[in-house]
Amino acid sequence: MAHHRVASVSLGLVLSLAAPSSAPSSTQRGAGDLSPDQLARLWDAEHVSPPIPALLGHADVVRRLDDLSKSAAGLFQVVRAGESVEGRSIHHVRAGTGPSGVLLWSQMHGDEPTATSALFDLFEYLRRHRDEPVARRILGALTLHVVPMLNPDGAERFERRNAQGVDINRDALRLQTPEGRILKELRDRHEPRIGFNLHNQGWRTSIGDPPRPASISLLSVAYDEARTENAGRRLTKRLCVVIRDALEPLAPGQIGRYDDAFEVRAFGDNITRWGTPVVLIETGAWASADPDPALVRLNFVALVTALDALASGRVDRADVRAYEELPLNESRLFAVLIRNAILIPGSGIPPFTADVGITAARRVRGEGARRDLQTVLNVDDLGDLRTSSGLQSIDATGMTVIPATSDSIEPGQVIDLPEWRTRVATPVAVGQPARLALVKPAAEPGKFAVEMVIR
C-alpha cells in the first residue's frame, strides 16, 4: 500500500487565506445551469479521482480508460493514439457529437498530475448526467478530444521531462518527441475550435499583497511576440473570465494570471498560432495538510463551467476587459515561513535575527502499488522576508532557530543551546534540507525548550 509522508509541520494551519470575493459575475446562468457551489457539491459526492493524483500511474490510467469504454461505450470512444518513448500507450478519449471541437491535454509534464485526475471526474460527470441539461448541452454542442496523460514515461518517474530527457512543451517546432508528434497530429487532424493546456505550477507562485497562493492561474495564450489579439484570443480571454467567476467563490483571492510572454518553442503558443486558441490552466498551492482534493475539485469546476459556457454560447457574454483584472503571478510564497527568529545557523557564523523561508517539493518513490509520495522541505531564503507569506506562517519572536542535528530532538525536550561556533553537517542555510528546531528559554536557567521541529 502506498503512503503519503508529510513533514513534521502541517502546511497551511496557521495562515488564514479566506477573503471576501469581489469578482462580479459577468455571465448570468440560465435555467438548468449549475452554480460553482452545486458543481463543487456534486464533485464531493461523485468524484472518482484518487486522493493523491501523483500516485496515479500509467497502468491506473489504462485500467480506468478500459472501464470507461466498457461502462459507457456509446458515450466515450477510447483509442490508442500512439506510444511514448518507452512504449507506454497514449490515449485519445472522444466524447460528444457537436460541431465545435475541444482539445484537452494533461500531464505533458510527468510531475504535474492534478488535472489528469480532474479529467476522470469530468468523464464520470458526463457518464452519470448525460441526460441532464448541462451535460446534454456539452455533449450535443461540442466534441471533446482528451489526452489524459501525454507523458506516461515522465509520470512513472514523477519527472517533468520524457524518457529522452526532453521537455515536451518545448518541442512544438522540432517534434523530436513521439509524445509531441501525437499531440500535433491530433490538433491537425481535428482542428478543434479551442484547446485547454493543463499543468501544475510551483508552490512558490503567489498573487496579491500580502501574497496569497495562486491556487489556479489562467492564461489566454499568445501566438506572437506582439501578443496580438484576434478573435481566438478574445475567446480565450473570455473563457478565463468565466473560469475566474466560477472559482473565485471557492478560492477567494487565489485565482491569478500567468505571464503571457510568447514562447516560440511551446505547444500552447504554437497550437494557438496553428489556429486553435489555447487556455492554459496552472494548478498551484492550497493551504492544507491535504491539498490535492481541493485542487482537483477546482479543476473539475473550471472544466465543466468552461465547457458549458462554450456549448451554451454564454462565453460570448463575458467581458473580455475583465481578463486584465486578474492579478499577475509572482513568487513570494513559501510552504513554511518562520518570522523574527534568532538564528544560530550551525555554520560557524554568529547568531543574527532572520526570517527563514522553506519550500516544499514532492517526490514519488517506488513502483506500482509500492509508490510513495514524499514531501521534501528545503531552506530557500534567509533574511528579511516581510514581503513574502507562507502556507504556514510561524511568529518566532523570542525563539531561536537551531539545526536539528539529531533525529532524537523532539518537541517538549529541554536542551542546551548549541555553541554558535560549532559547524554541523546540515546547517540552516539556503539550499540545505530543512532540518531545524525552534527553541525558547526554559524554566531552568540556561536551558531551552524545544517548541517545534521541522525536517
Secondary structure, DSSP 8 states (H G I E B T S, - for coil): ---EE--SS-TTSSS-----------S---TT---HHHHHHHHHHH----S-GGG--HHHHHHHHHHHHHHTTTTEEEEEEEE-TTS-EEEEEEE---SEEEEEEE-SSTT--HHHHHHHHHHHHHHHTTTSHHHHHHHHHEEEEEES-S-HHHHHHT-SS-TTS--GGG-TTT--SHHHHHHHHHHHHH--SEEEEEEE--TT-EETTTTEE-SEEEEE--SSTT----HHHHHHHHHHHHHHHHHTTTSTT-EEE------TT-HHHHHHHTT--EEEEEE---SSSS-HHHHHHHHHHHHHHHHHHHHHSGGGGS-GGGGGGS-B-B--EEEEEEEEEEE--SBS---EEEEEEEEEEEEEESSGGG-EEEEEEEEEEEE--TT-EEEEEEE-TT-EEEE--STT--TT-EEE---TT-B-SS-S-TTSB--EEEEEE-SSTTEEEEEEEE-
